[in-house]
Amino acid sequence: MDLLKQIEKLDFALLQSFSTKQERTWGVLFSNPHQPDLYDANHAHVSEQPDHPEQVIDEVTSFYEALNITPRLYLYHLESLTNFVAVLKEKGFKFEAFSQPIQLWNNDVISLPSNEEVTIEEVTSENYQDALWVECQIDEFGGKAVREKAFESEFNDDRYTHYLLKCNGKPCSTACLFVHDNQGRVESVATIQEYRGKGLIGFLMQQVQREAQHRELEKLWVHPINEQVEKVYRRYGFTTILTLQTGHAFLGEGSIKEMQGR
């Protein structure tokens, strides 16, 4: 299996953990009417130029509008979808483009100096609310209403292992490891505002890497949201192996860049 297929397989497995996948000849529809504002759970995935772009756009629009969900599409291999993007814009879709770095762990657990102020716990029913509180502070996750439902779904799925980092007993950071077959992916890395810039992500990455090593995972991936975050992960043993040119098309409101503060 080539590298892009491995990445897509893991990506689809993660998406299917909180949404329903429906395959089409032109791509895939993901949906979850119980979480209408979670973009990743409700979008069409298109990676090749459709033979009949207008029909695809009409199908996507009708599908999501019937569910009272904003129609949106995630576009991959953007360089080959120029004509499709043009038709989307003609039909009133807003569009934003992204460079999506894909990083792979080098299999060496990072070495960090001990810090007695820092403790890391696996998230259980006992510290669930503390971890949820941290993630609900993160605007990039979509806010409290979106993250509450998503976190509950992940917590009840054995493929996710969540971690909570505390400083002097105060919850301040989280991360999780999603595992499918022999691959893992780092997800939901978050630090509340007042504790950012203190290197706490490193301790979480060390914990995730130890778990990946313990499980003998073949690969551990991370998809940073921008170049700044990409540089952070580089310090912790993750190498950028490719950068995908992707796009997001949507009707009405719902810009990813605005949500992420780009």
N, C-alpha and C positions, 0 to 999 in steps of 0.2 A: 504494500500500500504506500503510495507516494505521500510526501509530507503534507500537502494541501488537503488530501483526503483524510489523513489522520486528524488534522486540525478541525476540519468540518465535522467529522464523526463525533469528536468530543464536544464540539459546540452544539450540535443537534441534540446530543444526549443531555447536555445541561439544559437546553431550552425545553426539552420534553419533560424535564422534572417539574416544570410549573406551567406548561401549556400543552395544548393538543396540536399535533402535527398532521397536516393534510397535504399529501403530495399532489402536484399538478404536473402536466407535461412541461410547463415553463418554469417550475420552481416549487416552492413550498409555502403553505399558509400556516401560521402559528396563531392560536387564539386561546384566550381564557377569559370568558365573560365575567368571572368572579373578580378579576383584577384588571378592569378595563384601562386603567391609567398606567399599567406596567408595560412600557413600550416593548421590551424584549419578549413579552408573552403574547403580544398582539401586533404582528406585522407579517408582510409577505417577504419571502427571501427569494431574490432574483440574482443569478450570477452569470447568465448568458442572455444575449440579445434575443428576445422572443420573436417568433415569426410574425405574430400579429399583435403588436404592442398595444393598440387601442383596445382590443378585446381583453387582453390581460388586465389593463388598467380598469376597465369597466367591471370585470369580474372581481378584482380586489376591492374596488369601491363598494360594489353592491354587497359583498360578503361582510365587510366590517360595519357598513351602515345598518345592515339588518340586525346586527348585534349591538347597535348604539355605541360603536367604538370608532374612534378616529381612524380613517384609512391611512396606513403608512406602509412604506416599503423600505427594506434594507437592501442595498445594492452592493454587490461584490464584483471584483474585477472591473472596476468603473471605467477603465480605459476602453473596454469593449462595449460599453453601454451608452455611448454618446447619443445615438439616435433615440434610444428609449428614454433617456433623461429629457431630451428635447420634447418628446410627445407628452411626458408627464407635466412639464411646465406649461405646455399648450392647454392641458386639461385642468390647470389651476393648482397643481401641486407646488408647494414650496420645496426647496431643495438645499441641502447642505452637504459638503464633501469633507471627508476625513482621511488622514493618513493613519492607518491602524498598525502599530508595531506589534509583532508577535515575538515573544521572548521564551527561551528554553533554558531550564536550569542545567548547570554544568555537572551536577551530581556530587558536588562537594559541599558538605554542610559548613556554613560560615562559622568562623570562630569570633566570638565577641567577649569583651571583658565582662565579668559578672557584675551585676547591679542589684544590691540588696533591696532597693526600692521597688524593683520590678518583679511581678509574679504573673505567670500565665496559667490559665485554667481552661480545660475543655468545657464547653458550654453544656450544662445539664439543666434539669428542671429547677435546680436550686439557684443558679445564677443567670437563668434565662432573661429575667427582667432587666438585669444590669447590662447584659450584652445588647438587648433590644434597645435600651435607652441610648446607648452609644450610637447605634446605627441610625436611629431616628433623628439624631442631630445632624446627619450628613445630607446636605441639600442634593448632592450628586446622586444619592440613592433614590430620590423622588419624594422625600419627606415622609412624615410619620404614617399617613394613611396608606401609602404604597408599601413602605418597608415592613409594617406590622404583618400584613398578610403574607408577604414574600418570606419573611423570616420564619414564620410559623410553618409554612410549607417546607422550607429547607430543613428545619429542625426535625421534622417528622420523616425525613427521607434519609435512609442509612448511608447514602452516597456522600452526604455532606458531613464534615466534622468542623464545628465552629470553635474558635478560641477567643478568650477574653483576657486582655492584658490590663493589669491594675498597677497604678503607681501609688505606693504607700496606702494600699487598700482601696483607692478610688478607681472605678472603672473608667478607662480612657481610650482603649483601642480594641479593635477586633480584626479578625481575618478568618477565612475558612478554606478548607481543602475539599474540592469536589473530585471524586474518583469514579471513573468508568472504565471497566476492563483493566488494562494495565497502564492507563494514563491518568494523570491528575492535573488539576487546574486551580490556581490560586484565585480566590474570589472574595469580594466584600471586605477589602482592606480599608479600615477607617480609623481615624483618630480625631477626637474632639478638638476644637479650635485651640484651646489654651495649652494643649500638650503637643502641638505640631512642632516640627523642627528639632525634636529632642532625640531622634534616632530610634524611636520605639518600634517602627516598622521592622527594623533589623531583628529584634528579639522575636517578633511574630514569624518572620521568614525563617529564622533558625528553627523554630518549633515545627513549622510546616515541613521544612526540609528533613528534619529528623523523622517525622511521621512518614514522609514519602520514601525515605531510605528504609525504614522499618517494614513498610508494605512492599518493598522491592518494586516500586513503580518503574516502568521503562522510561517514561518521560514525565516531566512536570513543567507545565506551561503557565504563562501569565500574559494577559492582554492589557497593558497600561493604556490609560485614556488619553495621554498626551506625552510630549517629549520630556517634560520635566519629570513626570512619574517614571518614564522609561529610564532616565538616568539614575533614579533612586534604586530601581531594581537591579541595574547593572552592578551597583556596589555590593549586591548580595548574591552574586553568582548567576544572574540571568543574562543571557546573551541574545541580542536581537538577531534573529535568523532571516526574517523577511519583514517587509512593510507592505501591507495591502492598501490599495486605494479603494475606499468604500464611500457609500453615499446613503443619505436618509431623505426620503421624499414623503411628504405628509400634507394632508388637507387641514386647513384651519390652524389651530395653535398646537404647540408641542415640539419646539426646537430642542434638540439634544444639546447643542452648544449653549443655549441660554440656561438650561437646567444645570449643566456642568460649569457654568460661569466662564466659558472660554471667550 
